[in-house]
Amino acid sequence: MAQSRNNSSRGGAPRGGGKPGGGARGPQGRGKGSKAGTKGGFKSGPKTGPKSGPGKPKASAGQKGPQKPRAFGGVDKYERRASAIKEHGPHRRRRPKNPPVDRLEAHDENGVRLQKLMAQAGVASRRVCEEMILDGRVEVDGQIVNELGVRVDPALQSVHVDGMRIQTDEKLVYYSFNKPTGVVSTMEDPDGRRCVSDFLDVRKHERVFHVGRLDVETEGLLLLTNDGELTNRLTHPSYEVPKTYLVQVHGPVEKGVGKQMREGIKLEDGIAKVDSFKLIDSKPGHVLIEVVLHTGRNRIVRRMFDAVGHPVERLARTQVGPIAIGDQRQGVVRKLSHTEVGTLLASVGM
């Protein structure tokens, strides 16, 4: 008995019997006192060392670590874009850098950029105007300008696009007036009769003057402007600006009248003839005729029809050069469009 006790205390099997793995409770055991163990026993012990060691310094607040290049298919997106542009070209035409334009006579360093001036004159958008300049479609004072950066003085220099002049001086204005009968073709009348100024709103219309005249009983188109050079050219006989009239006379009209008026009729101040004679309408007792002539002598249409034995019953001017009265109502003053002004200036070589 005593011997067995001694054997047990000196080197016998530990408490827990002969079960494998069943030793004394300690740090490596599965007892309640083990803090290092986990429920599943997958982690073998406490972590050692800081989260970021000497080789990986922790980024401070507000500071980003090294960035990986953004890549698609193993190639950086900026490299892909550069190679695509090199191979296929940019998506849209790039604007070339403006070369020095001081060498051009048309350039005025204190003026307005040419493309801006064209856009303000209603030619097209500024981008399209730049394309027109680069394509050599624009002239300044007779010189072709195909470089961007040119500045011009709108009050002193002339600009043509595709051979047609554009009006760049904003101080110059152009109007169409459909004059009724009984209105005097003056701005003021000492006898108190209705005149052109009675139809102008001083708040909307700048100070203008009429181009040529229409007698009191003649109705139709009368141009108004403050462009003195244009007025001189429209009224000067050497420019031969055609004017179209509708004439109502007592009918019928003999066949030879048209030929006689085209060949010329002798009047007290010389020979007068029409450029065109056309029968428009006919009804019992009345005939409507269209005549075109470029002379501007006083009451010339009435005097010519009197000479052939057909006094005028009603007379209306419907067109001067390229400007037509259209469906404009009587007594109305209308501002001409940029295109109309351009064609009007081109018709007299401006």
C-alpha positions in Angstrom: 0.0 0.0 0.0 2.7 2.4 1.0 4.8 1.4 -1.9 2.1 2.1 -4.4 1.5 5.5 -3.0 5.2 6.3 -3.3 5.2 5.1 -6.9 2.3 7.4 -7.7 3.9 10.5 -6.1 7.4 9.9 -7.5 6.8 9.3 -11.2 3.5 7.8 -11.8 1.0 8.8 -14.4 -0.3 12.3 -13.9 -3.8 13.1 -12.8 -6.1 12.8 -15.7 -5.4 9.3 -16.4 -4.0 7.8 -19.6 -6.1 9.9 -22.0 -3.9 11.4 -24.7 -3.7 15.1 -24.6 -5.2 15.3 -21.2 -2.4 16.9 -19.2 -2.5 19.4 -16.4 -4.3 22.7 -17.0 -1.8 25.4 -18.1 -1.2 28.0 -20.8 -1.5 25.5 -23.6 -4.5 23.7 -22.3 -8.2 24.0 -23.0 -9.2 25.2 -19.7 -11.2 28.3 -18.8 -8.0 30.1 -17.8 -6.5 30.1 -21.3 -6.8 33.7 -22.8 -4.7 32.9 -25.9 -7.0 30.2 -27.2 -10.1 30.8 -29.3 -13.3 29.0 -29.6 -12.3 27.0 -32.6 -8.6 26.8 -31.7 -7.5 28.1 -35.1 -5.2 30.9 -33.7 -2.3 29.6 -31.8 -1.4 32.6 -29.8 -1.3 36.4 -29.4 -0.2 38.5 -32.4 3.3 39.9 -32.1 4.8 43.2 -33.4 3.1 46.4 -34.6 0.5 46.5 -37.4 2.9 48.3 -39.7 6.5 47.4 -39.2 9.7 49.3 -40.2 9.3 48.3 -43.8 5.8 49.6 -44.2 5.4 53.0 -42.5 1.9 54.0 -41.7 0.6 56.9 -43.8 -0.3 59.9 -41.8 -3.7 61.6 -41.9 -4.4 63.5 -45.2 -1.5 61.8 -47.0 -2.0 59.0 -49.5 0.3 56.2 -50.0 1.8 55.2 -53.4 -0.9 55.0 -56.1 -1.1 52.2 -58.6 -1.5 53.4 -62.2 -5.0 53.1 -63.5 -4.9 50.4 -66.1 -7.2 48.7 -68.5 -5.9 45.6 -70.2 -2.5 46.2 -68.6 -2.0 49.6 -70.3 -2.4 53.0 -68.6 -5.6 54.8 -69.9 -3.6 58.0 -70.8 -1.2 56.0 -72.8 -4.1 54.3 -74.6 -5.6 57.7 -75.4 -2.3 59.1 -76.7 -1.7 56.1 -78.9 -5.3 56.3 -80.3 -4.9 60.0 -81.1 -1.6 59.3 -82.8 -3.1 56.5 -84.9 -6.5 57.9 -85.8 -6.1 61.7 -85.1 -8.3 63.8 -82.7 -12.0 63.6 -82.7 -12.4 67.1 -84.1 -10.2 69.5 -86.0 -7.9 71.3 -83.7 -7.7 75.1 -83.9 -4.2 76.0 -85.1 -2.1 78.3 -83.0 -2.5 81.9 -84.2 0.6 82.9 -86.1 1.9 86.5 -85.8 -0.3 88.6 -88.1 1.4 92.0 -87.7 2.9 91.5 -91.2 -0.6 91.6 -92.8 -1.7 95.0 -94.0 -5.3 94.3 -93.0 -4.4 93.8 -89.4 -5.2 96.6 -86.9 -4.0 95.8 -83.4 -6.6 98.0 -81.9 -9.5 96.5 -83.9 -11.9 93.6 -83.3 -11.1 90.0 -84.1 -12.3 89.2 -87.6 -14.3 86.0 -86.6 -16.1 87.9 -83.8 -17.0 90.8 -86.2 -18.3 88.3 -88.8 -20.4 86.5 -86.1 -21.9 89.9 -84.9 -22.8 90.8 -88.5 -24.9 87.6 -88.7 -22.7 85.6 -91.1 -22.5 82.4 -89.0 -21.4 81.2 -85.6 -17.9 82.2 -84.5 -16.6 78.6 -85.0 -18.0 78.5 -88.6 -16.5 82.0 -89.3 -13.1 80.7 -88.2 -13.5 77.8 -90.7 -14.4 80.3 -93.4 -11.3 82.3 -92.7 -9.0 79.3 -92.7 -10.6 78.2 -96.1 -9.7 81.6 -97.7 -13.2 82.8 -98.2 -12.8 86.1 -96.4 -11.3 89.3 -97.7 -10.4 92.5 -95.8 -9.9 95.6 -97.9 -9.4 93.3 -101.0 -6.8 91.1 -99.3 -7.6 87.4 -98.7 -7.1 86.6 -95.0 -6.7 82.9 -94.1 -5.1 83.2 -90.7 -6.8 83.6 -87.3 -5.9 86.4 -85.0 -6.4 89.2 -87.5 -8.1 92.3 -86.0 -10.0 94.9 -88.1 -11.5 98.3 -87.6 -15.2 97.9 -88.4 -15.7 101.6 -89.1 -12.9 101.9 -91.7 -12.3 98.5 -93.2 -14.5 96.5 -95.6 -15.0 92.8 -95.1 -16.2 90.5 -97.9 -17.3 86.8 -97.5 -17.5 84.8 -100.7 -17.4 88.1 -102.7 -20.3 89.7 -100.8 -19.7 92.6 -98.4 -20.9 92.4 -94.9 -21.9 95.5 -92.9 -19.6 95.7 -89.9 -20.3 99.3 -88.8 -23.1 99.1 -86.3 -23.7 102.9 -86.6 -25.0 102.4 -90.2 -28.6 101.3 -90.5 -30.9 100.3 -93.4 -34.7 100.2 -93.6 -37.4 99.5 -96.0 -40.5 101.7 -96.0 -43.8 100.9 -97.8 -45.0 104.4 -98.5 -48.7 105.0 -98.9 -50.2 107.4 -101.3 -50.6 111.0 -100.1 -47.3 110.9 -98.2 -44.5 113.3 -99.2 -41.0 111.8 -99.7 -39.4 114.2 -97.2 -38.6 114.2 -93.5 -40.4 117.5 -93.0 -43.1 119.3 -94.9 -43.7 123.1 -94.5 -47.3 122.6 -95.6 -48.1 120.2 -92.8 -48.6 117.2 -95.1 -47.8 113.7 -93.9 -44.1 112.8 -94.5 -41.7 110.0 -93.9 -40.7 111.1 -90.4 -44.3 110.6 -89.3 -43.8 106.8 -89.6 -40.5 106.6 -87.8 -40.4 105.9 -84.0 -37.5 108.0 -82.7 -37.0 105.5 -79.9 -36.4 102.6 -82.3 -35.0 104.2 -85.5 -31.8 106.2 -85.7 -31.7 109.5 -87.7 -32.0 108.4 -91.4 -32.8 109.9 -94.8 -34.6 108.6 -97.8 -32.9 107.2 -100.9 -34.4 108.9 -103.9 -38.0 110.0 -104.0 -41.5 108.9 -104.9 -44.1 111.5 -105.9 -47.1 112.0 -103.6 -49.5 109.8 -105.5 -47.0 106.9 -106.0 -46.8 104.2 -103.3 -44.4 101.5 -102.6 -40.8 100.9 -101.7 -38.6 103.7 -100.3 -35.2 102.9 -98.8 -34.1 104.7 -95.7 -30.5 104.8 -94.4 -27.7 106.9 -92.9 -25.1 105.4 -95.2 -24.2 108.3 -97.5 -21.9 106.4 -99.8 -24.7 103.8 -100.5 -27.2 106.6 -101.1 -24.9 108.2 -103.7 -24.4 105.0 -105.6 -28.1 104.0 -105.6 -29.1 107.3 -107.0 -26.2 107.9 -109.4 -27.1 107.0 -113.1 -23.7 105.4 -113.7 -24.5 102.4 -111.4 -27.8 101.7 -113.3 -29.7 100.3 -110.3 -32.9 98.7 -111.7 -36.2 99.7 -110.2 -39.5 97.7 -110.7 -42.9 99.3 -110.9 -46.5 98.0 -111.2 -48.5 100.4 -113.4 -52.3 100.3 -113.8 -53.6 102.1 -116.9 -56.8 102.3 -118.9 -57.1 99.4 -121.3 -56.8 97.7 -123.6 -53.2 98.4 -124.6 -52.0 98.1 -128.2 -49.4 95.4 -129.0 -46.7 97.9 -130.1 -46.6 99.9 -126.9 -44.2 97.6 -125.2 -41.8 97.6 -128.1 -42.0 101.3 -128.4 -41.2 101.8 -124.7 -38.2 99.4 -124.9 -36.7 101.1 -127.9 -37.1 104.6 -126.3 -39.6 107.5 -126.2 -38.7 111.0 -126.8 -39.5 113.3 -123.9 -38.8 117.0 -123.3 -35.6 116.1 -121.3 -34.3 113.5 -123.7 -34.9 109.8 -124.7 -36.3 107.5 -122.0 -36.8 103.7 -122.3 -37.6 100.8 -120.1 -35.5 97.7 -119.6 -38.5 95.4 -119.4 -42.2 95.6 -120.2 -44.6 92.8 -119.1 -48.4 92.5 -119.1 -49.4 91.1 -115.7 -53.2 91.2 -115.6 -56.1 92.5 -117.6 -59.7 93.1 -116.8 -62.4 95.2 -118.6 -61.2 98.8 -118.8 -58.0 98.3 -116.9 -54.5 96.7 -117.5 -51.8 96.0 -115.0 -48.2 96.2 -116.4 -44.8 95.6 -114.8 -41.9 97.8 -116.1 -38.3 97.8 -115.0 -36.0 100.8 -115.7 -32.8 102.1 -114.2 -33.2 105.8 -114.9 -34.2 108.0 -111.9 -35.6 111.1 -113.6 -38.5 112.9 -112.0 -41.9 111.3 -112.6 -40.4 109.3 -115.5 -42.9 106.4 -115.5 -45.9 108.7 -115.6 -44.5 110.8 -118.3 -43.6 107.8 -120.5 -47.1 106.3 -120.3 -48.6 109.7 -121.0 -46.5 109.9 -124.1 -47.9 106.6 -125.5 -51.5 107.6 -124.7 -52.1 105.6 -121.5 -52.1 107.9 -118.5 -51.3 106.1 -115.2 -54.2 105.3 -112.9 -52.2 103.8 -110.1 -48.4 103.4 -109.6 -46.4 101.4 -107.1 -42.7 100.7 -106.8 -42.1 97.1 -105.8 -38.3 96.7 -105.9 -35.1 98.6 -105.8 -32.0 96.6 -106.9 -32.2 93.3 -105.0 -34.6 94.6 -102.3 -38.3 93.8 -102.8 -41.3 95.1 -100.9 -42.8 91.6 -100.7 -45.8 91.3 -98.3 -44.7 94.3 -96.2 -47.8 96.3 -95.2 -48.2 100.0 -96.2 -47.0 102.5 -93.6 -44.6 99.9 -92.0 -40.9 100.5 -91.6 -38.8 97.3 -91.6 -35.1 96.8 -90.8 -33.3 95.0 -93.6 -31.6 91.7 -92.8 -27.8 91.2 -92.9 -28.2 89.3 -96.1 -30.3 92.0 -97.7 -27.8 94.6 -96.8 -25.0 92.5 -98.2 -26.7 92.0 -101.5 -27.6 95.7 -101.7 -24.0 96.8 -101.1 -22.8 94.2 -103.6 -25.2 95.5 -106.3 -23.4 98.9 -106.3 -19.9 97.5 -106.0 -19.4 98.2 -102.3 
